[in-house]
Amino acid sequence: MNAPPGYNLATMKQVAGELQEYFLPFVDDAPEAFERGEAAVPAMKYVNMRVSPQSIRIISESRDPAHIDELMNAIVAQYERYPGMRAFAARGSIISSNDAGTRSVDLDISGPNLADLYQVARAAYARAEEIFDDPSIQTRPSSLSLTQPLLQVTPKWDRAAEVGMSAEDIGFTVAALTDGAFVNEFFLDDDKIDIYLYNRQGPAATVETLENIFIFTPVGRVLPLSELAQTVETVDTSTVRRVDGRRTVTLNIIPPRSVALETGVERVKTDLVQYLKDKGQVPVGVSLGISGAADQLDATRESLGGNYMVALAIVYLLMVAIFAHWGYPLLIMTSIPLGIAGGIAGLALLNLVGATMRNMGMEGFHQPFDMISMLGFLILMGTVVNNPILIVHRAISNVNEENMPPLEAVQEAVSSRLRPIAISSITTICGLAPLVFLPGAGTELYRGVGVIVMSGIIGATLVTLTMLPALTVIVLNWHQRLRREQVAKSPGQ
């Protein structure tokens, strides 16, 4: 929960107490109570709360993993009951922090003028809510307005020079008269202890009392602070972030889970960043850049592109060494694109089932076609060729060693290899089934890989027993015809 400007720790502590009173009854509650509609919040394992003058953060976990989305919605709804509050909820990943998981698209807005940065950030925030359906958006800093009370102390340079005080001296003095100034440190056994210098009034000093506090100057004169500096109350931001030395405001945009990460990145680039530039809402000197998961996505895409080519080359060369022939491996590798097509069809079928369940009032699901899921295609390249190797190798042996006609050779190869092909395919599918059908921690990571590999193997197996034998017969007939033509053209024939 990000508070609007002007809130203090006392107010946020009061809000936190109300939130704690609301959520604690649901800790260790029965998950069935929420399913029956008797509880407004799913049963929670724990509630971890942190309070600051500008925000309240809750980390929690549902007792039933299937209720995690409902728990997030309940917390956000309770947050938004307070006027002016902005809520941000993210599902933590098992391989990253809870700040945004692995699906955060970070929009960095940099420039010299904070007012311009906040103006662009507010426009980007509103635009992100338009292009995505109920996204989670976090801002850093949490407030996007220059309304934070600020005390600005400007030295009177001539007067300060007369009494031998520099800007650093005046700054140290003001710190000591308010929140305390760091002096030194020392070690007591193994503990490091900081030494601070405080005024007797300490943090209770106001603007009026601060100006009238007397200072002993290096030249021996005692003067009020108002003689050495001008103190003005103004408004600004309480936090200034810098990235690569530039003032930066960052929006963490998490698209809905039904939107793949690469699709979300592309929408932010075109429908958000480019849209704001085309509308003239980005002032001169302000730059917009995308980082976070987007950087990792680009690196992963480049790496995967190279890995696919290397994997294809290794598979092909390995089969060339096995068959001692450059052409037969190409016949076997026709199963790879068909296996990939089966993987895509399986992912689409899974999402269709999830959408149908959701329309029927049950808990649905959606697995995006993201970069992590695409790792399944890399696995398929080395697995879908196993069964075709058995049939093609057996058929070639029947033709070369048994002098069988191509059609008869392929028929015998399919019948003799059907049992091992069925056993290996069924065991692999059963081994992958828990990854696809059983929910658990990290399901969003491995379910896509599991369904692509499983459906790809199913599709490749069907191709191996239907289309591949027909292609093998055609290739063997063509190969025998070429051999007869070469023999007919050889000298002495």
Contacts in CASP RR format, 6 or more apart in sequence:
PFRMAT RR
TARGET T0000
AUTHOR 0000-0000-0000
METHOD contacts of the structure
MODEL  1
MNAPPGYNLATMKQVAGELQEYFLPFVDDAPEAFERGEAAVPAMKYVNMR
VSPQSIRIISESRDPAHIDELMNAIVAQYERYPGMRAFAARGSIISSNDA
GTRSVDLDISGPNLADLYQVARAAYARAEEIFDDPSIQTRPSSLSLTQPL
LQVTPKWDRAAEVGMSAEDIGFTVAALTDGAFVNEFFLDDDKIDIYLYNR
QGPAATVETLENIFIFTPVGRVLPLSELAQTVETVDTSTVRRVDGRRTVT
LNIIPPRSVALETGVERVKTDLVQYLKDKGQVPVGVSLGISGAADQLDAT
RESLGGNYMVALAIVYLLMVAIFAHWGYPLLIMTSIPLGIAGGIAGLALL
NLVGATMRNMGMEGFHQPFDMISMLGFLILMGTVVNNPILIVHRAISNVN
EENMPPLEAVQEAVSSRLRPIAISSITTICGLAPLVFLPGAGTELYRGVG
VIVMSGIIGATLVTLTMLPALTVIVLNWHQRLRREQVAKSPGQ
1 15 0 8 1.000
1 55 0 8 1.000
1 56 0 8 1.000
1 57 0 8 1.000
1 79 0 8 1.000
1 82 0 8 1.000
1 85 0 8 1.000
1 86 0 8 1.000
1 87 0 8 1.000
2 54 0 8 1.000
2 55 0 8 1.000
2 85 0 8 1.000
2 86 0 8 1.000
2 87 0 8 1.000
2 88 0 8 1.000
2 138 0 8 1.000
2 139 0 8 1.000
2 142 0 8 1.000
2 143 0 8 1.000
3 11 0 8 1.000
3 12 0 8 1.000
3 53 0 8 1.000
3 54 0 8 1.000
3 55 0 8 1.000
3 56 0 8 1.000
3 84 0 8 1.000
3 85 0 8 1.000
3 142 0 8 1.000
3 143 0 8 1.000
4 84 0 8 1.000
4 85 0 8 1.000
4 143 0 8 1.000
4 145 0 8 1.000
5 143 0 8 1.000
5 145 0 8 1.000
5 147 0 8 1.000
5 148 0 8 1.000
6 147 0 8 1.000
6 148 0 8 1.000
6 149 0 8 1.000
7 53 0 8 1.000
7 54 0 8 1.000
8 53 0 8 1.000
9 51 0 8 1.000
9 52 0 8 1.000
9 53 0 8 1.000
12 51 0 8 1.000
12 52 0 8 1.000
12 53 0 8 1.000
12 54 0 8 1.000
12 55 0 8 1.000
12 56 0 8 1.000
13 51 0 8 1.000
15 56 0 8 1.000
15 82 0 8 1.000
16 49 0 8 1.000
16 51 0 8 1.000
16 56 0 8 1.000
19 49 0 8 1.000
19 56 0 8 1.000
19 58 0 8 1.000
19 78 0 8 1.000
20 47 0 8 1.000
20 49 0 8 1.000
22 78 0 8 1.000
23 41 0 8 1.000
23 44 0 8 1.000
23 47 0 8 1.000
23 58 0 8 1.000
23 60 0 8 1.000
23 75 0 8 1.000
23 78 0 8 1.000
24 47 0 8 1.000
26 39 0 8 1.000
26 41 0 8 1.000
26 42 0 8 1.000
26 43 0 8 1.000
26 44 0 8 1.000
27 43 0 8 1.000
27 44 0 8 1.000
27 45 0 8 1.000
27 46 0 8 1.000
27 47 0 8 1.000
28 43 0 8 1.000
28 44 0 8 1.000
28 45 0 8 1.000
28 63 0 8 1.000
29 39 0 8 1.000
29 43 0 8 1.000
29 44 0 8 1.000
29 63 0 8 1.000
30 43 0 8 1.000
31 42 0 8 1.000
31 43 0 8 1.000
31 62 0 8 1.000
31 63 0 8 1.000
31 64 0 8 1.000
31 67 0 8 1.000
33 39 0 8 1.000
33 43 0 8 1.000
34 41 0 8 1.000
34 42 0 8 1.000
34 43 0 8 1.000
34 67 0 8 1.000
34 70 0 8 1.000
40 74 0 8 1.000
41 71 0 8 1.000
41 74 0 8 1.000
42 62 0 8 1.000
42 63 0 8 1.000
42 64 0 8 1.000
42 67 0 8 1.000
42 70 0 8 1.000
42 71 0 8 1.000
42 74 0 8 1.000
43 62 0 8 1.000
43 63 0 8 1.000
43 64 0 8 1.000
43 67 0 8 1.000
44 60 0 8 1.000
44 61 0 8 1.000
44 62 0 8 1.000
44 63 0 8 1.000
44 71 0 8 1.000
45 60 0 8 1.000
45 61 0 8 1.000
45 62 0 8 1.000
45 63 0 8 1.000
46 60 0 8 1.000
46 61 0 8 1.000
47 58 0 8 1.000
47 59 0 8 1.000
47 60 0 8 1.000
48 58 0 8 1.000
48 59 0 8 1.000
48 60 0 8 1.000
49 56 0 8 1.000
49 57 0 8 1.000
49 58 0 8 1.000
49 59 0 8 1.000
50 56 0 8 1.000
50 57 0 8 1.000
54 142 0 8 1.000
54 143 0 8 1.000
54 238 0 8 1.000
55 142 0 8 1.000
56 79 0 8 1.000
58 75 0 8 1.000
59 98 0 8 1.000
60 71 0 8 1.000
60 75 0 8 1.000
61 68 0 8 1.000
62 68 0 8 1.000
62 70 0 8 1.000
62 71 0 8 1.000
65 439 0 8 1.000
65 440 0 8 1.000
65 441 0 8 1.000
66 363 0 8 1.000
66 439 0 8 1.000
68 91 0 8 1.000
69 91 0 8 1.000
72 89 0 8 1.000
72 91 0 8 1.000
73 89 0 8 1.000
75 87 0 8 1.000
75 89 0 8 1.000
76 87 0 8 1.000
76 89 0 8 1.000
79 85 0 8 1.000
79 87 0 8 1.000
80 87 0 8 1.000
86 139 0 8 1.000
86 142 0 8 1.000
88 136 0 8 1.000
88 137 0 8 1.000
88 138 0 8 1.000
88 252 0 8 1.000
89 136 0 8 1.000
90 98 0 8 1.000
90 99 0 8 1.000
90 100 0 8 1.000
90 101 0 8 1.000
90 104 0 8 1.000
90 136 0 8 1.000
90 138 0 8 1.000
90 254 0 8 1.000
91 101 0 8 1.000
92 98 0 8 1.000
92 101 0 8 1.000
93 101 0 8 1.000
93 102 0 8 1.000
93 442 0 8 1.000
93 444 0 8 1.000
93 445 0 8 1.000
94 441 0 8 1.000
94 442 0 8 1.000
94 445 0 8 1.000
95 102 0 8 1.000
95 445 0 8 1.000
96 102 0 8 1.000
99 138 0 8 1.000
99 252 0 8 1.000
100 106 0 8 1.000
100 138 0 8 1.000
100 252 0 8 1.000
100 254 0 8 1.000
100 293 0 8 1.000
101 254 0 8 1.000
101 293 0 8 1.000
102 261 0 8 1.000
102 293 0 8 1.000
102 296 0 8 1.000
102 445 0 8 1.000
103 254 0 8 1.000
103 255 0 8 1.000
103 257 0 8 1.000
103 261 0 8 1.000
103 293 0 8 1.000
104 252 0 8 1.000
104 253 0 8 1.000
104 254 0 8 1.000
104 292 0 8 1.000
104 293 0 8 1.000
105 252 0 8 1.000
105 253 0 8 1.000
105 254 0 8 1.000
105 255 0 8 1.000
105 261 0 8 1.000
105 264 0 8 1.000
105 265 0 8 1.000
105 268 0 8 1.000
105 290 0 8 1.000
105 292 0 8 1.000
105 293 0 8 1.000
105 294 0 8 1.000
106 250 0 8 1.000
106 251 0 8 1.000
106 252 0 8 1.000
106 253 0 8 1.000
106 290 0 8 1.000
106 291 0 8 1.000
106 292 0 8 1.000
106 293 0 8 1.000
106 294 0 8 1.000
107 124 0 8 1.000
107 250 0 8 1.000
107 251 0 8 1.000
107 253 0 8 1.000
107 268 0 8 1.000
107 272 0 8 1.000
107 273 0 8 1.000
107 288 0 8 1.000
107 289 0 8 1.000
107 290 0 8 1.000
108 243 0 8 1.000
108 248 0 8 1.000
108 249 0 8 1.000
108 250 0 8 1.000
108 288 0 8 1.000
108 289 0 8 1.000
108 290 0 8 1.000
108 291 0 8 1.000
109 117 0 8 1.000
109 120 0 8 1.000
109 121 0 8 1.000
109 124 0 8 1.000
109 248 0 8 1.000
109 249 0 8 1.000
109 250 0 8 1.000
109 251 0 8 1.000
109 286 0 8 1.000
109 287 0 8 1.000
109 288 0 8 1.000
109 289 0 8 1.000
110 117 0 8 1.000
110 243 0 8 1.000
110 244 0 8 1.000
110 246 0 8 1.000
110 247 0 8 1.000
110 248 0 8 1.000
110 249 0 8 1.000
110 286 0 8 1.000
110 287 0 8 1.000
110 288 0 8 1.000
110 289 0 8 1.000
111 117 0 8 1.000
111 246 0 8 1.000
111 247 0 8 1.000
111 248 0 8 1.000
111 285 0 8 1.000
111 286 0 8 1.000
111 287 0 8 1.000
112 246 0 8 1.000
112 247 0 8 1.000
112 285 0 8 1.000
113 283 0 8 1.000
113 286 0 8 1.000
114 146 0 8 1.000
114 236 0 8 1.000
114 237 0 8 1.000
114 240 0 8 1.000
114 247 0 8 1.000
115 146 0 8 1.000
116 283 0 8 1.000
116 285 0 8 1.000
116 286 0 8 1.000
117 247 0 8 1.000
117 248 0 8 1.000
117 249 0 8 1.000
117 286 0 8 1.000
118 144 0 8 1.000
118 145 0 8 1.000
118 146 0 8 1.000
118 237 0 8 1.000
118 249 0 8 1.000
119 281 0 8 1.000
119 283 0 8 1.000
120 249 0 8 1.000
120 276 0 8 1.000
120 281 0 8 1.000
120 282 0 8 1.000
120 283 0 8 1.000
120 286 0 8 1.000
120 288 0 8 1.000
121 139 0 8 1.000
121 144 0 8 1.000
121 249 0 8 1.000
121 251 0 8 1.000
122 144 0 8 1.000
123 276 0 8 1.000
123 281 0 8 1.000
124 251 0 8 1.000
124 272 0 8 1.000
124 273 0 8 1.000
124 276 0 8 1.000
124 288 0 8 1.000
125 137 0 8 1.000
125 139 0 8 1.000
125 144 0 8 1.000
125 251 0 8 1.000
127 271 0 8 1.000
127 272 0 8 1.000
127 275 0 8 1.000
127 276 0 8 1.000
128 135 0 8 1.000
128 137 0 8 1.000
128 251 0 8 1.000
128 253 0 8 1.000
128 268 0 8 1.000
128 272 0 8 1.000
129 135 0 8 1.000
129 137 0 8 1.000
131 267 0 8 1.000
131 271 0 8 1.000
131 272 0 8 1.000
132 253 0 8 1.000
132 255 0 8 1.000
132 256 0 8 1.000
132 259 0 8 1.000
132 264 0 8 1.000
132 267 0 8 1.000
133 256 0 8 1.000
134 256 0 8 1.000
135 253 0 8 1.000
135 254 0 8 1.000
135 255 0 8 1.000
135 256 0 8 1.000
136 252 0 8 1.000
136 253 0 8 1.000
136 254 0 8 1.000
137 251 0 8 1.000
137 252 0 8 1.000
137 253 0 8 1.000
137 254 0 8 1.000
138 251 0 8 1.000
138 252 0 8 1.000
139 249 0 8 1.000
139 250 0 8 1.000
139 251 0 8 1.000
139 252 0 8 1.000
140 241 0 8 1.000
140 249 0 8 1.000
140 250 0 8 1.000
140 252 0 8 1.000
141 237 0 8 1.000
141 238 0 8 1.000
141 239 0 8 1.000
141 240 0 8 1.000
141 241 0 8 1.000
141 249 0 8 1.000
142 239 0 8 1.000
143 237 0 8 1.000
143 238 0 8 1.000
143 239 0 8 1.000
144 249 0 8 1.000
146 235 0 8 1.000
146 236 0 8 1.000
146 237 0 8 1.000
147 235 0 8 1.000
148 235 0 8 1.000
148 236 0 8 1.000
148 237 0 8 1.000
148 238 0 8 1.000
149 233 0 8 1.000
149 235 0 8 1.000
150 233 0 8 1.000
150 234 0 8 1.000
150 235 0 8 1.000
150 236 0 8 1.000
151 207 0 8 1.000
151 231 0 8 1.000
151 232 0 8 1.000
151 233 0 8 1.000
151 234 0 8 1.000
152 231 0 8 1.000
152 232 0 8 1.000
152 233 0 8 1.000
152 234 0 8 1.000
153 170 0 8 1.000
153 171 0 8 1.000
153 174 0 8 1.000
153 229 0 8 1.000
153 230 0 8 1.000
153 231 0 8 1.000
154 229 0 8 1.000
154 230 0 8 1.000
154 232 0 8 1.000
155 165 0 8 1.000
155 167 0 8 1.000
155 170 0 8 1.000
155 228 0 8 1.000
155 229 0 8 1.000
156 227 0 8 1.000
156 228 0 8 1.000
156 229 0 8 1.000
156 230 0 8 1.000
159 227 0 8 1.000
159 228 0 8 1.000
160 166 0 8 1.000
160 167 0 8 1.000
160 169 0 8 1.000
160 170 0 8 1.000
160 228 0 8 1.000
160 229 0 8 1.000
162 219 0 8 1.000
163 217 0 8 1.000
163 218 0 8 1.000
163 219 0 8 1.000
163 220 0 8 1.000
163 221 0 8 1.000
163 223 0 8 1.000
163 228 0 8 1.000
164 217 0 8 1.000
164 218 0 8 1.000
164 219 0 8 1.000
165 173 0 8 1.000
165 217 0 8 1.000
165 218 0 8 1.000
165 228 0 8 1.000
169 218 0 8 1.000
170 228 0 8 1.000
170 229 0 8 1.000
172 181 0 8 1.000
173 181 0 8 1.000
173 215 0 8 1.000
173 225 0 8 1.000
174 210 0 8 1.000
174 225 0 8 1.000
174 229 0 8 1.000
175 181 0 8 1.000
176 197 0 8 1.000
176 198 0 8 1.000
176 199 0 8 1.000
177 199 0 8 1.000
177 201 0 8 1.000
177 202 0 8 1.000
177 205 0 8 1.000
177 210 0 8 1.000
177 213 0 8 1.000
177 225 0 8 1.000
178 199 0 8 1.000
178 202 0 8 1.000
178 203 0 8 1.000
178 205 0 8 1.000
178 210 0 8 1.000
179 202 0 8 1.000
179 203 0 8 1.000
180 196 0 8 1.000
180 197 0 8 1.000
180 198 0 8 1.000
180 199 0 8 1.000
180 202 0 8 1.000
181 196 0 8 1.000
181 197 0 8 1.000
182 194 0 8 1.000
182 195 0 8 1.000
182 196 0 8 1.000
183 195 0 8 1.000
183 196 0 8 1.000
183 197 0 8 1.000
184 195 0 8 1.000
185 192 0 8 1.000
185 193 0 8 1.000
185 194 0 8 1.000
185 195 0 8 1.000
186 192 0 8 1.000
186 193 0 8 1.000
186 195 0 8 1.000
187 193 0 8 1.000
199 205 0 8 1.000
199 213 0 8 1.000
201 209 0 8 1.000
201 213 0 8 1.000
205 213 0 8 1.000
207 231 0 8 1.000
207 233 0 8 1.000
210 225 0 8 1.000
210 231 0 8 1.000
211 224 0 8 1.000
211 225 0 8 1.000
211 226 0 8 1.000
211 231 0 8 1.000
212 224 0 8 1.000
212 225 0 8 1.000
212 226 0 8 1.000
213 224 0 8 1.000
213 225 0 8 1.000
214 222 0 8 1.000
214 223 0 8 1.000
214 224 0 8 1.000
214 225 0 8 1.000
215 222 0 8 1.000
215 223 0 8 1.000
215 224 0 8 1.000
215 225 0 8 1.000
215 228 0 8 1.000
216 222 0 8 1.000
217 223 0 8 1.000
217 228 0 8 1.000
225 231 0 8 1.000
240 247 0 8 1.000
241 247 0 8 1.000
241 248 0 8 1.000
241 249 0 8 1.000
241 250 0 8 1.000
242 248 0 8 1.000
243 250 0 8 1.000
253 268 0 8 1.000
255 261 0 8 1.000
255 263 0 8 1.000
255 264 0 8 1.000
255 267 0 8 1.000
257 366 0 8 1.000
257 368 0 8 1.000
257 444 0 8 1.000
258 366 0 8 1.000
258 368 0 8 1.000
259 267 0 8 1.000
259 368 0 8 1.000
260 368 0 8 1.000
260 369 0 8 1.000
260 370 0 8 1.000
261 293 0 8 1.000
261 297 0 8 1.000
261 368 0 8 1.000
261 370 0 8 1.000
261 371 0 8 1.000
262 297 0 8 1.000
262 301 0 8 1.000
262 370 0 8 1.000
262 371 0 8 1.000
263 368 0 8 1.000
265 290 0 8 1.000
265 293 0 8 1.000
265 294 0 8 1.000
265 297 0 8 1.000
268 290 0 8 1.000
268 294 0 8 1.000
269 290 0 8 1.000
273 288 0 8 1.000
273 289 0 8 1.000
273 290 0 8 1.000
276 282 0 8 1.000
276 288 0 8 1.000
277 288 0 8 1.000
282 288 0 8 1.000
297 371 0 8 1.000
300 371 0 8 1.000
301 371 0 8 1.000
304 371 0 8 1.000
304 374 0 8 1.000
304 375 0 8 1.000
304 378 0 8 1.000
307 378 0 8 1.000
308 377 0 8 1.000
308 378 0 8 1.000
308 381 0 8 1.000
311 378 0 8 1.000
311 381 0 8 1.000
311 382 0 8 1.000
312 333 0 8 1.000
312 336 0 8 1.000
312 381 0 8 1.000
315 333 0 8 1.000
315 336 0 8 1.000
315 381 0 8 1.000
315 382 0 8 1.000
315 385 0 8 1.000
316 329 0 8 1.000
316 330 0 8 1.000
316 333 0 8 1.000
319 328 0 8 1.000
319 329 0 8 1.000
319 332 0 8 1.000
319 333 0 8 1.000
319 385 0 8 1.000
319 389 0 8 1.000
320 326 0 8 1.000
320 329 0 8 1.000
322 389 0 8 1.000
322 393 0 8 1.000
323 329 0 8 1.000
323 392 0 8 1.000
323 393 0 8 1.000
323 396 0 8 1.000
328 392 0 8 1.000
328 396 0 8 1.000
328 475 0 8 1.000
331 388 0 8 1.000
331 392 0 8 1.000
331 468 0 8 1.000
331 471 0 8 1.000
331 472 0 8 1.000
331 475 0 8 1.000
332 385 0 8 1.000
332 388 0 8 1.000
332 389 0 8 1.000
332 392 0 8 1.000
333 385 0 8 1.000
334 468 0 8 1.000
334 471 0 8 1.000
335 384 0 8 1.000
335 385 0 8 1.000
335 387 0 8 1.000
335 388 0 8 1.000
335 460 0 8 1.000
335 463 0 8 1.000
335 464 0 8 1.000
335 468 0 8 1.000
336 380 0 8 1.000
336 381 0 8 1.000
336 384 0 8 1.000
336 385 0 8 1.000
338 384 0 8 1.000
338 459 0 8 1.000
338 460 0 8 1.000
338 463 0 8 1.000
338 467 0 8 1.000
339 380 0 8 1.000
339 384 0 8 1.000
339 456 0 8 1.000
339 457 0 8 1.000
339 459 0 8 1.000
339 460 0 8 1.000
339 463 0 8 1.000
340 377 0 8 1.000
340 380 0 8 1.000
340 456 0 8 1.000
341 459 0 8 1.000
342 455 0 8 1.000
342 456 0 8 1.000
342 458 0 8 1.000
342 459 0 8 1.000
342 460 0 8 1.000
343 377 0 8 1.000
343 380 0 8 1.000
343 451 0 8 1.000
343 452 0 8 1.000
343 453 0 8 1.000
343 455 0 8 1.000
343 456 0 8 1.000
343 459 0 8 1.000
344 369 0 8 1.000
344 452 0 8 1.000
345 455 0 8 1.000
346 451 0 8 1.000
346 452 0 8 1.000
346 455 0 8 1.000
346 456 0 8 1.000
347 367 0 8 1.000
347 369 0 8 1.000
347 373 0 8 1.000
347 448 0 8 1.000
347 451 0 8 1.000
347 452 0 8 1.000
347 455 0 8 1.000
349 455 0 8 1.000
350 367 0 8 1.000
350 436 0 8 1.000
350 451 0 8 1.000
351 366 0 8 1.000
351 367 0 8 1.000
354 364 0 8 1.000
354 365 0 8 1.000
354 366 0 8 1.000
355 364 0 8 1.000
355 366 0 8 1.000
357 363 0 8 1.000
357 364 0 8 1.000
357 365 0 8 1.000
358 364 0 8 1.000
367 373 0 8 1.000
367 444 0 8 1.000
367 447 0 8 1.000
367 448 0 8 1.000
367 451 0 8 1.000
372 445 0 8 1.000
372 448 0 8 1.000
372 449 0 8 1.000
373 448 0 8 1.000
373 449 0 8 1.000
373 452 0 8 1.000
374 452 0 8 1.000
375 449 0 8 1.000
376 448 0 8 1.000
376 449 0 8 1.000
376 450 0 8 1.000
376 452 0 8 1.000
376 453 0 8 1.000
377 452 0 8 1.000
379 449 0 8 1.000
379 453 0 8 1.000
380 452 0 8 1.000
380 453 0 8 1.000
380 456 0 8 1.000
380 457 0 8 1.000
380 460 0 8 1.000
383 428 0 8 1.000
383 453 0 8 1.000
383 457 0 8 1.000
383 460 0 8 1.000
384 456 0 8 1.000
384 457 0 8 1.000
384 460 0 8 1.000
386 424 0 8 1.000
387 417 0 8 1.000
387 421 0 8 1.000
387 424 0 8 1.000
387 425 0 8 1.000
387 460 0 8 1.000
387 461 0 8 1.000
387 464 0 8 1.000
388 460 0 8 1.000
388 464 0 8 1.000
388 468 0 8 1.000
390 413 0 8 1.000
390 417 0 8 1.000
390 420 0 8 1.000
390 421 0 8 1.000
391 410 0 8 1.000
391 413 0 8 1.000
391 414 0 8 1.000
391 417 0 8 1.000
391 421 0 8 1.000
391 464 0 8 1.000
391 468 0 8 1.000
391 469 0 8 1.000
391 472 0 8 1.000
392 413 0 8 1.000
392 468 0 8 1.000
392 472 0 8 1.000
394 412 0 8 1.000
394 413 0 8 1.000
394 416 0 8 1.000
394 417 0 8 1.000
395 406 0 8 1.000
395 409 0 8 1.000
395 410 0 8 1.000
395 412 0 8 1.000
395 413 0 8 1.000
395 472 0 8 1.000
395 476 0 8 1.000
396 409 0 8 1.000
396 476 0 8 1.000
398 404 0 8 1.000
398 408 0 8 1.000
398 409 0 8 1.000
398 410 0 8 1.000
398 412 0 8 1.000
398 413 0 8 1.000
399 405 0 8 1.000
399 406 0 8 1.000
399 409 0 8 1.000
399 476 0 8 1.000
399 480 0 8 1.000
402 409 0 8 1.000
404 412 0 8 1.000
406 472 0 8 1.000
406 473 0 8 1.000
406 476 0 8 1.000
406 477 0 8 1.000
406 480 0 8 1.000
407 473 0 8 1.000
409 476 0 8 1.000
410 469 0 8 1.000
410 472 0 8 1.000
410 473 0 8 1.000
410 476 0 8 1.000
411 469 0 8 1.000
413 469 0 8 1.000
413 472 0 8 1.000
414 465 0 8 1.000
414 469 0 8 1.000
418 465 0 8 1.000
421 461 0 8 1.000
421 464 0 8 1.000
421 465 0 8 1.000
425 457 0 8 1.000
425 458 0 8 1.000
425 461 0 8 1.000
428 454 0 8 1.000
428 457 0 8 1.000
429 454 0 8 1.000
429 457 0 8 1.000
429 458 0 8 1.000
432 450 0 8 1.000
432 453 0 8 1.000
432 454 0 8 1.000
432 457 0 8 1.000
433 454 0 8 1.000
435 446 0 8 1.000
435 447 0 8 1.000
435 449 0 8 1.000
435 450 0 8 1.000
435 451 0 8 1.000
435 454 0 8 1.000
436 447 0 8 1.000
436 448 0 8 1.000
436 450 0 8 1.000
436 451 0 8 1.000
436 454 0 8 1.000
487 493 0 8 1.000
END
